[in-house]
Structures are given as structure tokens and as C-alpha cells.
Amino acid sequence: MVAETLALAGATGFGATLRAGVTVRFTDDLPGLPVTVAWGTQDRLLVRRQGVRAKTIIPHARLVRLPGCGHVPMNDDPALVARVILDGSR
């Protein structure tokens, strides 16, 4: 986990992406673009109500709980995350 975090922080463009994300607000409808908010049930970094809030703010978004997953669900259950992405793109 530490190695992955350090690699992410040291990645080219990470700082610029992080700064650009400060002002981004996903509040508009995105016609033709499915939006899924996937939330790990064991996430200890971001509380559950933030997932509910994100679903409420983004029109037509769906909220999917990822059982047993923490803040980095693609590490905890890659097959589940892939299924959620594929199901949401159809």
C-alpha cells in the first residue's frame, strides 16, 4: 500500500491532476454517459454518506456497494470492480 501510494504521488501529472480536481463539480446531467458511484463497505477513509451524497448530486447516477472492499476496491476485489464497471457501461 505504501509503495503504491508513493508511486501514485510520484507519477507524472499527479500534481496537476490533483490541483485541477479541486474545482471540478459533477452536478450536470451527462446524457448517454452512465455514471456509477461504487463504494466499498469497509472504506475507512471516506464515510458512507459521501457515496449517498454523490449519487444524489449526479443526476441518474447509480450507487453500488462493494461488500468487503475498502478505500481501494480494485485491490480488494478486482473481479467485482470489473463486473460493476462492465454492468454500468451497458
C-alpha positions as CSV (number, residue, x, y, z in Angstrom):
1,M,0.0,0.0,0.0
2,V,2.8,2.4,0.9
3,A,4.7,1.6,-2.4
4,E,1.5,2.1,-4.4
5,T,0.8,5.5,-2.7
6,L,4.3,6.7,-3.3
7,A,4.2,5.6,-6.9
8,L,0.9,7.5,-7.4
9,A,2.2,10.6,-5.7
10,G,5.4,10.5,-7.9
11,A,3.5,9.8,-11.1
12,T,3.9,12.3,-14.0
13,G,0.9,14.7,-13.9
14,F,-0.3,13.7,-10.5
15,G,0.1,17.2,-9.0
16,A,-1.5,18.9,-11.9
17,T,-4.4,16.4,-11.9
18,L,-4.9,16.9,-8.1
19,R,-4.9,20.7,-8.5
20,A,-7.4,20.6,-11.4
21,G,-9.7,18.4,-9.4
22,V,-10.2,20.9,-6.7
23,T,-12.7,22.9,-8.8
24,V,-14.5,20.1,-10.5
25,R,-18.1,19.6,-9.6
26,F,-20.1,16.7,-11.2
27,T,-23.5,18.2,-10.9
28,D,-24.7,18.3,-14.6
29,D,-26.6,15.5,-16.3
30,L,-24.3,13.5,-18.6
31,P,-26.6,12.3,-21.4
32,G,-25.6,9.0,-22.8
33,L,-22.8,8.5,-20.2
34,P,-23.6,6.1,-17.4
35,V,-22.3,7.1,-14.0
36,T,-21.7,4.6,-11.3
37,V,-20.6,5.6,-7.8
38,A,-19.1,2.4,-6.3
39,W,-18.4,2.5,-2.6
40,G,-16.5,0.0,-0.5
41,T,-18.5,-1.1,2.5
42,Q,-15.2,-1.2,4.5
43,D,-13.9,2.2,3.4
44,R,-12.4,3.8,6.5
45,L,-11.2,6.9,4.7
46,L,-14.5,8.2,3.2
47,V,-17.7,7.8,5.1
48,R,-20.7,6.0,3.7
49,R,-22.9,9.2,3.5
50,Q,-20.5,10.6,0.9
51,G,-21.4,7.9,-1.5
52,V,-25.1,8.6,-1.0
53,R,-24.4,12.4,-1.4
54,A,-22.5,11.8,-4.7
55,K,-25.4,9.7,-6.0
56,T,-27.8,12.5,-5.1
57,I,-25.8,15.2,-6.7
58,I,-25.1,13.4,-10.0
59,P,-28.3,13.1,-12.0
60,H,-29.2,9.5,-12.9
61,A,-26.1,8.0,-11.2
62,R,-26.4,4.6,-9.6
63,L,-24.8,3.8,-6.3
64,V,-23.3,0.3,-5.9
65,R,-22.0,-1.0,-2.6
66,L,-18.8,-3.2,-2.8
67,P,-19.1,-5.7,0.0
68,G,-15.8,-6.3,1.9
69,C,-13.9,-3.6,0.0
70,G,-12.1,-0.7,1.5
71,H,-10.9,2.6,0.0
72,V,-9.1,0.9,-2.9
73,P,-11.6,-1.7,-4.0
74,M,-9.7,-2.6,-7.2
75,N,-7.0,-4.1,-4.9
76,D,-9.5,-5.8,-2.6
77,D,-11.7,-7.4,-5.2
78,P,-10.6,-6.7,-8.8
79,A,-13.2,-9.1,-10.3
80,L,-16.1,-7.3,-8.5
81,V,-14.9,-3.9,-9.6
82,A,-14.6,-5.1,-13.2
83,R,-18.1,-6.6,-13.1
84,V,-19.5,-3.3,-11.7
85,I,-17.8,-1.3,-14.5
86,L,-18.9,-3.6,-17.2
87,D,-22.5,-3.8,-15.9
88,G,-22.7,0.0,-15.7
89,S,-21.4,0.5,-19.2
90,R,-24.2,-1.4,-20.9
